[in-house]
Amino acid sequence: MKNKKPFRKYDDDLSERLKDPEYAHEYLKAALDEKDEPEVFMNALSHVAKAKGVREIADHTKLNRETLYRLFTKDGNPTLTSLYAILDALGMKLSVEPKKRAM
């Protein structure tokens, strides 16, 4: 039997990386670029929230943890107000920018 080297699970590694605000920002931006699949962004937001700590976010947003977990599901459909609150708890904000025109 080969001696297996211990390795970290992908989720554990991702969670560690997402604790870095700049990495989390880029991760969410990339997910938001998946315009045809909005659930990709919510899944990414869930990963970032879990890395930061859902309890901490719940305290900051005044939403309970069960509500937060439900918002992050495929059928969660968060309001803009709750999305703003979650992003604020993560130290981020939602913004809009002009789309570059194709030539």
Phi and psi restraints in degrees (range 20) as a CNS / XPLOR table:
assign (resid 1 and name C) (resid 2 and name N)
       (resid 2 and name CA) (resid 2 and name C) 1.0 -72.9 20.0 2
assign (resid 2 and name N) (resid 2 and name CA)
       (resid 2 and name C) (resid 3 and name N) 1.0 148.4 20.0 2
assign (resid 2 and name C) (resid 3 and name N)
       (resid 3 and name CA) (resid 3 and name C) 1.0 -81.3 20.0 2
assign (resid 3 and name N) (resid 3 and name CA)
       (resid 3 and name C) (resid 4 and name N) 1.0 112.2 20.0 2
assign (resid 3 and name C) (resid 4 and name N)
       (resid 4 and name CA) (resid 4 and name C) 1.0 -85.5 20.0 2
assign (resid 4 and name N) (resid 4 and name CA)
       (resid 4 and name C) (resid 5 and name N) 1.0 134.9 20.0 2
assign (resid 4 and name C) (resid 5 and name N)
       (resid 5 and name CA) (resid 5 and name C) 1.0 -78.7 20.0 2
assign (resid 5 and name N) (resid 5 and name CA)
       (resid 5 and name C) (resid 6 and name N) 1.0 139.4 20.0 2
assign (resid 5 and name C) (resid 6 and name N)
       (resid 6 and name CA) (resid 6 and name C) 1.0 -67.2 20.0 2
assign (resid 6 and name N) (resid 6 and name CA)
       (resid 6 and name C) (resid 7 and name N) 1.0 143.4 20.0 2
assign (resid 6 and name C) (resid 7 and name N)
       (resid 7 and name CA) (resid 7 and name C) 1.0 -139.6 20.0 2
assign (resid 7 and name N) (resid 7 and name CA)
       (resid 7 and name C) (resid 8 and name N) 1.0 156.1 20.0 2
assign (resid 7 and name C) (resid 8 and name N)
       (resid 8 and name CA) (resid 8 and name C) 1.0 -86.3 20.0 2
assign (resid 8 and name N) (resid 8 and name CA)
       (resid 8 and name C) (resid 9 and name N) 1.0 142.8 20.0 2
assign (resid 8 and name C) (resid 9 and name N)
       (resid 9 and name CA) (resid 9 and name C) 1.0 -65.8 20.0 2
assign (resid 9 and name N) (resid 9 and name CA)
       (resid 9 and name C) (resid 10 and name N) 1.0 152.2 20.0 2
assign (resid 9 and name C) (resid 10 and name N)
       (resid 10 and name CA) (resid 10 and name C) 1.0 -55.2 20.0 2
assign (resid 10 and name N) (resid 10 and name CA)
       (resid 10 and name C) (resid 11 and name N) 1.0 -46.3 20.0 2
assign (resid 10 and name C) (resid 11 and name N)
       (resid 11 and name CA) (resid 11 and name C) 1.0 -61.3 20.0 2
assign (resid 11 and name N) (resid 11 and name CA)
       (resid 11 and name C) (resid 12 and name N) 1.0 -39.4 20.0 2
assign (resid 11 and name C) (resid 12 and name N)
       (resid 12 and name CA) (resid 12 and name C) 1.0 -65.1 20.0 2
assign (resid 12 and name N) (resid 12 and name CA)
       (resid 12 and name C) (resid 13 and name N) 1.0 -42.9 20.0 2
assign (resid 12 and name C) (resid 13 and name N)
       (resid 13 and name CA) (resid 13 and name C) 1.0 -64.8 20.0 2
assign (resid 13 and name N) (resid 13 and name CA)
       (resid 13 and name C) (resid 14 and name N) 1.0 -45.2 20.0 2
assign (resid 13 and name C) (resid 14 and name N)
       (resid 14 and name CA) (resid 14 and name C) 1.0 -61.3 20.0 2
assign (resid 14 and name N) (resid 14 and name CA)
       (resid 14 and name C) (resid 15 and name N) 1.0 -43.7 20.0 2
assign (resid 14 and name C) (resid 15 and name N)
       (resid 15 and name CA) (resid 15 and name C) 1.0 -59.4 20.0 2
assign (resid 15 and name N) (resid 15 and name CA)
       (resid 15 and name C) (resid 16 and name N) 1.0 -41.3 20.0 2
assign (resid 15 and name C) (resid 16 and name N)
       (resid 16 and name CA) (resid 16 and name C) 1.0 -63.5 20.0 2
assign (resid 16 and name N) (resid 16 and name CA)
       (resid 16 and name C) (resid 17 and name N) 1.0 -45.3 20.0 2
assign (resid 16 and name C) (resid 17 and name N)
       (resid 17 and name CA) (resid 17 and name C) 1.0 -63.5 20.0 2
assign (resid 17 and name N) (resid 17 and name CA)
       (resid 17 and name C) (resid 18 and name N) 1.0 -37.8 20.0 2
assign (resid 17 and name C) (resid 18 and name N)
       (resid 18 and name CA) (resid 18 and name C) 1.0 -72.1 20.0 2
assign (resid 18 and name N) (resid 18 and name CA)
       (resid 18 and name C) (resid 19 and name N) 1.0 -8.6 20.0 2
assign (resid 18 and name C) (resid 19 and name N)
       (resid 19 and name CA) (resid 19 and name C) 1.0 -73.4 20.0 2
assign (resid 19 and name N) (resid 19 and name CA)
       (resid 19 and name C) (resid 20 and name N) 1.0 -19.1 20.0 2
assign (resid 19 and name C) (resid 20 and name N)
       (resid 20 and name CA) (resid 20 and name C) 1.0 -80.5 20.0 2
assign (resid 20 and name N) (resid 20 and name CA)
       (resid 20 and name C) (resid 21 and name N) 1.0 116.6 20.0 2
assign (resid 20 and name C) (resid 21 and name N)
       (resid 21 and name CA) (resid 21 and name C) 1.0 -55.3 20.0 2
assign (resid 21 and name N) (resid 21 and name CA)
       (resid 21 and name C) (resid 22 and name N) 1.0 -38.5 20.0 2
assign (resid 21 and name C) (resid 22 and name N)
       (resid 22 and name CA) (resid 22 and name C) 1.0 -67.9 20.0 2
assign (resid 22 and name N) (resid 22 and name CA)
       (resid 22 and name C) (resid 23 and name N) 1.0 -41.1 20.0 2
assign (resid 22 and name C) (resid 23 and name N)
       (resid 23 and name CA) (resid 23 and name C) 1.0 -64.8 20.0 2
assign (resid 23 and name N) (resid 23 and name CA)
       (resid 23 and name C) (resid 24 and name N) 1.0 -43.1 20.0 2
assign (resid 23 and name C) (resid 24 and name N)
       (resid 24 and name CA) (resid 24 and name C) 1.0 -61.2 20.0 2
assign (resid 24 and name N) (resid 24 and name CA)
       (resid 24 and name C) (resid 25 and name N) 1.0 -40.9 20.0 2
assign (resid 24 and name C) (resid 25 and name N)
       (resid 25 and name CA) (resid 25 and name C) 1.0 -60.3 20.0 2
assign (resid 25 and name N) (resid 25 and name CA)
       (resid 25 and name C) (resid 26 and name N) 1.0 -49.5 20.0 2
assign (resid 25 and name C) (resid 26 and name N)
       (resid 26 and name CA) (resid 26 and name C) 1.0 -65.3 20.0 2
assign (resid 26 and name N) (resid 26 and name CA)
       (resid 26 and name C) (resid 27 and name N) 1.0 -36.7 20.0 2
assign (resid 26 and name C) (resid 27 and name N)
       (resid 27 and name CA) (resid 27 and name C) 1.0 -62.1 20.0 2
assign (resid 27 and name N) (resid 27 and name CA)
       (resid 27 and name C) (resid 28 and name N) 1.0 -45.9 20.0 2
assign (resid 27 and name C) (resid 28 and name N)
       (resid 28 and name CA) (resid 28 and name C) 1.0 -68.8 20.0 2
assign (resid 28 and name N) (resid 28 and name CA)
       (resid 28 and name C) (resid 29 and name N) 1.0 -38.4 20.0 2
assign (resid 28 and name C) (resid 29 and name N)
       (resid 29 and name CA) (resid 29 and name C) 1.0 -61.0 20.0 2
assign (resid 29 and name N) (resid 29 and name CA)
       (resid 29 and name C) (resid 30 and name N) 1.0 -44.0 20.0 2
assign (resid 29 and name C) (resid 30 and name N)
       (resid 30 and name CA) (resid 30 and name C) 1.0 -63.2 20.0 2
assign (resid 30 and name N) (resid 30 and name CA)
       (resid 30 and name C) (resid 31 and name N) 1.0 -40.5 20.0 2
assign (resid 30 and name C) (resid 31 and name N)
       (resid 31 and name CA) (resid 31 and name C) 1.0 -66.6 20.0 2
assign (resid 31 and name N) (resid 31 and name CA)
       (resid 31 and name C) (resid 32 and name N) 1.0 -37.0 20.0 2
assign (resid 31 and name C) (resid 32 and name N)
       (resid 32 and name CA) (resid 32 and name C) 1.0 -67.1 20.0 2
assign (resid 32 and name N) (resid 32 and name CA)
       (resid 32 and name C) (resid 33 and name N) 1.0 -25.6 20.0 2
assign (resid 32 and name C) (resid 33 and name N)
       (resid 33 and name CA) (resid 33 and name C) 1.0 -69.1 20.0 2
assign (resid 33 and name N) (resid 33 and name CA)
       (resid 33 and name C) (resid 34 and name N) 1.0 -13.6 20.0 2
assign (resid 33 and name C) (resid 34 and name N)
       (resid 34 and name CA) (resid 34 and name C) 1.0 -82.8 20.0 2
assign (resid 34 and name N) (resid 34 and name CA)
       (resid 34 and name C) (resid 35 and name N) 1.0 67.9 20.0 2
assign (resid 34 and name C) (resid 35 and name N)
       (resid 35 and name CA) (resid 35 and name C) 1.0 -59.1 20.0 2
assign (resid 35 and name N) (resid 35 and name CA)
       (resid 35 and name C) (resid 36 and name N) 1.0 -33.0 20.0 2
assign (resid 35 and name C) (resid 36 and name N)
       (resid 36 and name CA) (resid 36 and name C) 1.0 -79.9 20.0 2
assign (resid 36 and name N) (resid 36 and name CA)
       (resid 36 and name C) (resid 37 and name N) 1.0 -7.0 20.0 2
assign (resid 36 and name C) (resid 37 and name N)
       (resid 37 and name CA) (resid 37 and name C) 1.0 -135.9 20.0 2
assign (resid 37 and name N) (resid 37 and name CA)
       (resid 37 and name C) (resid 38 and name N) 1.0 79.8 20.0 2
assign (resid 37 and name C) (resid 38 and name N)
       (resid 38 and name CA) (resid 38 and name C) 1.0 -61.4 20.0 2
assign (resid 38 and name N) (resid 38 and name CA)
       (resid 38 and name C) (resid 39 and name N) 1.0 -23.0 20.0 2
assign (resid 38 and name C) (resid 39 and name N)
       (resid 39 and name CA) (resid 39 and name C) 1.0 -66.3 20.0 2
assign (resid 39 and name N) (resid 39 and name CA)
       (resid 39 and name C) (resid 40 and name N) 1.0 -20.9 20.0 2
assign (resid 39 and name C) (resid 40 and name N)
       (resid 40 and name CA) (resid 40 and name C) 1.0 -63.3 20.0 2
assign (resid 40 and name N) (resid 40 and name CA)
       (resid 40 and name C) (resid 41 and name N) 1.0 -42.6 20.0 2
assign (resid 40 and name C) (resid 41 and name N)
       (resid 41 and name CA) (resid 41 and name C) 1.0 -65.1 20.0 2
assign (resid 41 and name N) (resid 41 and name CA)
       (resid 41 and name C) (resid 42 and name N) 1.0 -44.2 20.0 2
assign (resid 41 and name C) (resid 42 and name N)
       (resid 42 and name CA) (resid 42 and name C) 1.0 -64.5 20.0 2
assign (resid 42 and name N) (resid 42 and name CA)
       (resid 42 and name C) (resid 43 and name N) 1.0 -36.0 20.0 2
assign (resid 42 and name C) (resid 43 and name N)
       (resid 43 and name CA) (resid 43 and name C) 1.0 -65.6 20.0 2
assign (resid 43 and name N) (resid 43 and name CA)
       (resid 43 and name C) (resid 44 and name N) 1.0 -43.0 20.0 2
assign (resid 43 and name C) (resid 44 and name N)
       (resid 44 and name CA) (resid 44 and name C) 1.0 -64.3 20.0 2
assign (resid 44 and name N) (resid 44 and name CA)
       (resid 44 and name C) (resid 45 and name N) 1.0 -41.9 20.0 2
assign (resid 44 and name C) (resid 45 and name N)
       (resid 45 and name CA) (resid 45 and name C) 1.0 -61.8 20.0 2
assign (resid 45 and name N) (resid 45 and name CA)
       (resid 45 and name C) (resid 46 and name N) 1.0 -37.7 20.0 2
assign (resid 45 and name C) (resid 46 and name N)
       (resid 46 and name CA) (resid 46 and name C) 1.0 -61.5 20.0 2
assign (resid 46 and name N) (resid 46 and name CA)
       (resid 46 and name C) (resid 47 and name N) 1.0 -44.6 20.0 2
assign (resid 46 and name C) (resid 47 and name N)
       (resid 47 and name CA) (resid 47 and name C) 1.0 -60.8 20.0 2
assign (resid 47 and name N) (resid 47 and name CA)
       (resid 47 and name C) (resid 48 and name N) 1.0 -44.0 20.0 2
assign (resid 47 and name C) (resid 48 and name N)
       (resid 48 and name CA) (resid 48 and name C) 1.0 -66.3 20.0 2
assign (resid 48 and name N) (resid 48 and name CA)
       (resid 48 and name C) (resid 49 and name N) 1.0 -42.8 20.0 2
assign (resid 48 and name C) (resid 49 and name N)
       (resid 49 and name CA) (resid 49 and name C) 1.0 -62.5 20.0 2
assign (resid 49 and name N) (resid 49 and name CA)
       (resid 49 and name C) (resid 50 and name N) 1.0 -42.4 20.0 2
assign (resid 49 and name C) (resid 50 and name N)
       (resid 50 and name CA) (resid 50 and name C) 1.0 -66.0 20.0 2
assign (resid 50 and name N) (resid 50 and name CA)
       (resid 50 and name C) (resid 51 and name N) 1.0 -36.5 20.0 2
assign (resid 50 and name C) (resid 51 and name N)
       (resid 51 and name CA) (resid 51 and name C) 1.0 -65.8 20.0 2
assign (resid 51 and name N) (resid 51 and name CA)
       (resid 51 and name C) (resid 52 and name N) 1.0 -38.7 20.0 2
assign (resid 51 and name C) (resid 52 and name N)
       (resid 52 and name CA) (resid 52 and name C) 1.0 -74.5 20.0 2
assign (resid 52 and name N) (resid 52 and name CA)
       (resid 52 and name C) (resid 53 and name N) 1.0 -36.2 20.0 2
assign (resid 52 and name C) (resid 53 and name N)
       (resid 53 and name CA) (resid 53 and name C) 1.0 118.7 20.0 2
assign (resid 53 and name N) (resid 53 and name CA)
       (resid 53 and name C) (resid 54 and name N) 1.0 108.6 20.0 2
assign (resid 53 and name C) (resid 54 and name N)
       (resid 54 and name CA) (resid 54 and name C) 1.0 -62.1 20.0 2
assign (resid 54 and name N) (resid 54 and name CA)
       (resid 54 and name C) (resid 55 and name N) 1.0 -36.0 20.0 2
assign (resid 54 and name C) (resid 55 and name N)
       (resid 55 and name CA) (resid 55 and name C) 1.0 -61.7 20.0 2
assign (resid 55 and name N) (resid 55 and name CA)
       (resid 55 and name C) (resid 56 and name N) 1.0 -44.3 20.0 2
assign (resid 55 and name C) (resid 56 and name N)
       (resid 56 and name CA) (resid 56 and name C) 1.0 -62.3 20.0 2
assign (resid 56 and name N) (resid 56 and name CA)
       (resid 56 and name C) (resid 57 and name N) 1.0 -41.6 20.0 2
assign (resid 56 and name C) (resid 57 and name N)
       (resid 57 and name CA) (resid 57 and name C) 1.0 -67.6 20.0 2
assign (resid 57 and name N) (resid 57 and name CA)
       (resid 57 and name C) (resid 58 and name N) 1.0 -40.9 20.0 2
assign (resid 57 and name C) (resid 58 and name N)
       (resid 58 and name CA) (resid 58 and name C) 1.0 -60.0 20.0 2
assign (resid 58 and name N) (resid 58 and name CA)
       (resid 58 and name C) (resid 59 and name N) 1.0 -43.7 20.0 2
assign (resid 58 and name C) (resid 59 and name N)
       (resid 59 and name CA) (resid 59 and name C) 1.0 -62.3 20.0 2
assign (resid 59 and name N) (resid 59 and name CA)
       (resid 59 and name C) (resid 60 and name N) 1.0 -43.2 20.0 2
assign (resid 59 and name C) (resid 60 and name N)
       (resid 60 and name CA) (resid 60 and name C) 1.0 -69.1 20.0 2
assign (resid 60 and name N) (resid 60 and name CA)
       (resid 60 and name C) (resid 61 and name N) 1.0 -39.7 20.0 2
assign (resid 60 and name C) (resid 61 and name N)
       (resid 61 and name CA) (resid 61 and name C) 1.0 -88.3 20.0 2
assign (resid 61 and name N) (resid 61 and name CA)
       (resid 61 and name C) (resid 62 and name N) 1.0 -14.0 20.0 2
assign (resid 61 and name C) (resid 62 and name N)
       (resid 62 and name CA) (resid 62 and name C) 1.0 66.6 20.0 2
assign (resid 62 and name N) (resid 62 and name CA)
       (resid 62 and name C) (resid 63 and name N) 1.0 20.5 20.0 2
assign (resid 62 and name C) (resid 63 and name N)
       (resid 63 and name CA) (resid 63 and name C) 1.0 -102.0 20.0 2
assign (resid 63 and name N) (resid 63 and name CA)
       (resid 63 and name C) (resid 64 and name N) 1.0 144.4 20.0 2
assign (resid 63 and name C) (resid 64 and name N)
       (resid 64 and name CA) (resid 64 and name C) 1.0 -79.3 20.0 2
assign (resid 64 and name N) (resid 64 and name CA)
       (resid 64 and name C) (resid 65 and name N) 1.0 161.1 20.0 2
assign (resid 64 and name C) (resid 65 and name N)
       (resid 65 and name CA) (resid 65 and name C) 1.0 -60.1 20.0 2
assign (resid 65 and name N) (resid 65 and name CA)
       (resid 65 and name C) (resid 66 and name N) 1.0 -39.5 20.0 2
assign (resid 65 and name C) (resid 66 and name N)
       (resid 66 and name CA) (resid 66 and name C) 1.0 -61.4 20.0 2
assign (resid 66 and name N) (resid 66 and name CA)
       (resid 66 and name C) (resid 67 and name N) 1.0 -40.5 20.0 2
assign (resid 66 and name C) (resid 67 and name N)
       (resid 67 and name CA) (resid 67 and name C) 1.0 -63.5 20.0 2
assign (resid 67 and name N) (resid 67 and name CA)
       (resid 67 and name C) (resid 68 and name N) 1.0 -43.4 20.0 2
assign (resid 67 and name C) (resid 68 and name N)
       (resid 68 and name CA) (resid 68 and name C) 1.0 -60.9 20.0 2
assign (resid 68 and name N) (resid 68 and name CA)
       (resid 68 and name C) (resid 69 and name N) 1.0 -48.2 20.0 2
assign (resid 68 and name C) (resid 69 and name N)
       (resid 69 and name CA) (resid 69 and name C) 1.0 -59.7 20.0 2
assign (resid 69 and name N) (resid 69 and name CA)
       (resid 69 and name C) (resid 70 and name N) 1.0 -38.4 20.0 2
assign (resid 69 and name C) (resid 70 and name N)
       (resid 70 and name CA) (resid 70 and name C) 1.0 -66.6 20.0 2
assign (resid 70 and name N) (resid 70 and name CA)
       (resid 70 and name C) (resid 71 and name N) 1.0 -38.7 20.0 2
assign (resid 70 and name C) (resid 71 and name N)
       (resid 71 and name CA) (resid 71 and name C) 1.0 -62.5 20.0 2
assign (resid 71 and name N) (resid 71 and name CA)
       (resid 71 and name C) (resid 72 and name N) 1.0 -29.0 20.0 2
assign (resid 71 and name C) (resid 72 and name N)
       (resid 72 and name CA) (resid 72 and name C) 1.0 -84.5 20.0 2
assign (resid 72 and name N) (resid 72 and name CA)
       (resid 72 and name C) (resid 73 and name N) 1.0 -3.3 20.0 2
assign (resid 72 and name C) (resid 73 and name N)
       (resid 73 and name CA) (resid 73 and name C) 1.0 -80.6 20.0 2
assign (resid 73 and name N) (resid 73 and name CA)
       (resid 73 and name C) (resid 74 and name N) 1.0 169.6 20.0 2
assign (resid 73 and name C) (resid 74 and name N)
       (resid 74 and name CA) (resid 74 and name C) 1.0 -56.5 20.0 2
assign (resid 74 and name N) (resid 74 and name CA)
       (resid 74 and name C) (resid 75 and name N) 1.0 -36.7 20.0 2
assign (resid 74 and name C) (resid 75 and name N)
       (resid 75 and name CA) (resid 75 and name C) 1.0 -99.3 20.0 2
assign (resid 75 and name N) (resid 75 and name CA)
       (resid 75 and name C) (resid 76 and name N) 1.0 14.4 20.0 2
assign (resid 75 and name C) (resid 76 and name N)
       (resid 76 and name CA) (resid 76 and name C) 1.0 -62.3 20.0 2
assign (resid 76 and name N) (resid 76 and name CA)
       (resid 76 and name C) (resid 77 and name N) 1.0 -42.4 20.0 2
assign (resid 76 and name C) (resid 77 and name N)
       (resid 77 and name CA) (resid 77 and name C) 1.0 46.7 20.0 2
assign (resid 77 and name N) (resid 77 and name CA)
       (resid 77 and name C) (resid 78 and name N) 1.0 66.2 20.0 2
assign (resid 77 and name C) (resid 78 and name N)
       (resid 78 and name CA) (resid 78 and name C) 1.0 -69.3 20.0 2
assign (resid 78 and name N) (resid 78 and name CA)
       (resid 78 and name C) (resid 79 and name N) 1.0 153.7 20.0 2
assign (resid 78 and name C) (resid 79 and name N)
       (resid 79 and name CA) (resid 79 and name C) 1.0 -78.1 20.0 2
assign (resid 79 and name N) (resid 79 and name CA)
       (resid 79 and name C) (resid 80 and name N) 1.0 162.9 20.0 2
assign (resid 79 and name C) (resid 80 and name N)
       (resid 80 and name CA) (resid 80 and name C) 1.0 -62.4 20.0 2
assign (resid 80 and name N) (resid 80 and name CA)
       (resid 80 and name C) (resid 81 and name N) 1.0 -35.8 20.0 2
assign (resid 80 and name C) (resid 81 and name N)
       (resid 81 and name CA) (resid 81 and name C) 1.0 -62.4 20.0 2
assign (resid 81 and name N) (resid 81 and name CA)
       (resid 81 and name C) (resid 82 and name N) 1.0 -45.4 20.0 2
assign (resid 81 and name C) (resid 82 and name N)
       (resid 82 and name CA) (resid 82 and name C) 1.0 -69.9 20.0 2
assign (resid 82 and name N) (resid 82 and name CA)
       (resid 82 and name C) (resid 83 and name N) 1.0 -35.0 20.0 2
assign (resid 82 and name C) (resid 83 and name N)
       (resid 83 and name CA) (resid 83 and name C) 1.0 -63.9 20.0 2
assign (resid 83 and name N) (resid 83 and name CA)
       (resid 83 and name C) (resid 84 and name N) 1.0 -44.1 20.0 2
assign (resid 83 and name C) (resid 84 and name N)
       (resid 84 and name CA) (resid 84 and name C) 1.0 -58.8 20.0 2
assign (resid 84 and name N) (resid 84 and name CA)
       (resid 84 and name C) (resid 85 and name N) 1.0 -44.3 20.0 2
assign (resid 84 and name C) (resid 85 and name N)
       (resid 85 and name CA) (resid 85 and name C) 1.0 -64.0 20.0 2
assign (resid 85 and name N) (resid 85 and name CA)
       (resid 85 and name C) (resid 86 and name N) 1.0 -42.2 20.0 2
assign (resid 85 and name C) (resid 86 and name N)
       (resid 86 and name CA) (resid 86 and name C) 1.0 -65.4 20.0 2
assign (resid 86 and name N) (resid 86 and name CA)
       (resid 86 and name C) (resid 87 and name N) 1.0 -46.9 20.0 2
assign (resid 86 and name C) (resid 87 and name N)
       (resid 87 and name CA) (resid 87 and name C) 1.0 -62.6 20.0 2
assign (resid 87 and name N) (resid 87 and name CA)
       (resid 87 and name C) (resid 88 and name N) 1.0 -38.7 20.0 2
assign (resid 87 and name C) (resid 88 and name N)
       (resid 88 and name CA) (resid 88 and name C) 1.0 -62.0 20.0 2
assign (resid 88 and name N) (resid 88 and name CA)
       (resid 88 and name C) (resid 89 and name N) 1.0 -42.2 20.0 2
assign (resid 88 and name C) (resid 89 and name N)
       (resid 89 and name CA) (resid 89 and name C) 1.0 -62.8 20.0 2
assign (resid 89 and name N) (resid 89 and name CA)
       (resid 89 and name C) (resid 90 and name N) 1.0 -27.9 20.0 2
assign (resid 89 and name C) (resid 90 and name N)
       (resid 90 and name CA) (resid 90 and name C) 1.0 -87.9 20.0 2
assign (resid 90 and name N) (resid 90 and name CA)
       (resid 90 and name C) (resid 91 and name N) 1.0 -0.5 20.0 2
assign (resid 90 and name C) (resid 91 and name N)
       (resid 91 and name CA) (resid 91 and name C) 1.0 78.2 20.0 2
assign (resid 91 and name N) (resid 91 and name CA)
       (resid 91 and name C) (resid 92 and name N) 1.0 27.9 20.0 2
assign (resid 91 and name C) (resid 92 and name N)
       (resid 92 and name CA) (resid 92 and name C) 1.0 -130.1 20.0 2
assign (resid 92 and name N) (resid 92 and name CA)
       (resid 92 and name C) (resid 93 and name N) 1.0 170.7 20.0 2
assign (resid 92 and name C) (resid 93 and name N)
       (resid 93 and name CA) (resid 93 and name C) 1.0 -141.2 20.0 2
assign (resid 93 and name N) (resid 93 and name CA)
       (resid 93 and name C) (resid 94 and name N) 1.0 157.9 20.0 2
assign (resid 93 and name C) (resid 94 and name N)
       (resid 94 and name CA) (resid 94 and name C) 1.0 -90.3 20.0 2
assign (resid 94 and name N) (resid 94 and name CA)
       (resid 94 and name C) (resid 95 and name N) 1.0 136.2 20.0 2
assign (resid 94 and name C) (resid 95 and name N)
       (resid 95 and name CA) (resid 95 and name C) 1.0 -140.7 20.0 2
assign (resid 95 and name N) (resid 95 and name CA)
       (resid 95 and name C) (resid 96 and name N) 1.0 164.4 20.0 2
assign (resid 95 and name C) (resid 96 and name N)
       (resid 96 and name CA) (resid 96 and name C) 1.0 -124.2 20.0 2
assign (resid 96 and name N) (resid 96 and name CA)
       (resid 96 and name C) (resid 97 and name N) 1.0 141.1 20.0 2
assign (resid 96 and name C) (resid 97 and name N)
       (resid 97 and name CA) (resid 97 and name C) 1.0 -136.9 20.0 2
assign (resid 97 and name N) (resid 97 and name CA)
       (resid 97 and name C) (resid 98 and name N) 1.0 154.8 20.0 2
assign (resid 97 and name C) (resid 98 and name N)
       (resid 98 and name CA) (resid 98 and name C) 1.0 -64.9 20.0 2
assign (resid 98 and name N) (resid 98 and name CA)
       (resid 98 and name C) (resid 99 and name N) 1.0 145.3 20.0 2
assign (resid 98 and name C) (resid 99 and name N)
       (resid 99 and name CA) (resid 99 and name C) 1.0 -83.1 20.0 2
assign (resid 99 and name N) (resid 99 and name CA)
       (resid 99 and name C) (resid 100 and name N) 1.0 138.5 20.0 2
assign (resid 99 and name C) (resid 100 and name N)
       (resid 100 and name CA) (resid 100 and name C) 1.0 -72.8 20.0 2
assign (resid 100 and name N) (resid 100 and name CA)
       (resid 100 and name C) (resid 101 and name N) 1.0 134.3 20.0 2
assign (resid 100 and name C) (resid 101 and name N)
       (resid 101 and name CA) (resid 101 and name C) 1.0 -78.8 20.0 2
assign (resid 101 and name N) (resid 101 and name CA)
       (resid 101 and name C) (resid 102 and name N) 1.0 140.5 20.0 2
assign (resid 101 and name C) (resid 102 and name N)
       (resid 102 and name CA) (resid 102 and name C) 1.0 -78.7 20.0 2
assign (resid 102 and name N) (resid 102 and name CA)
       (resid 102 and name C) (resid 103 and name N) 1.0 143.1 20.0 2
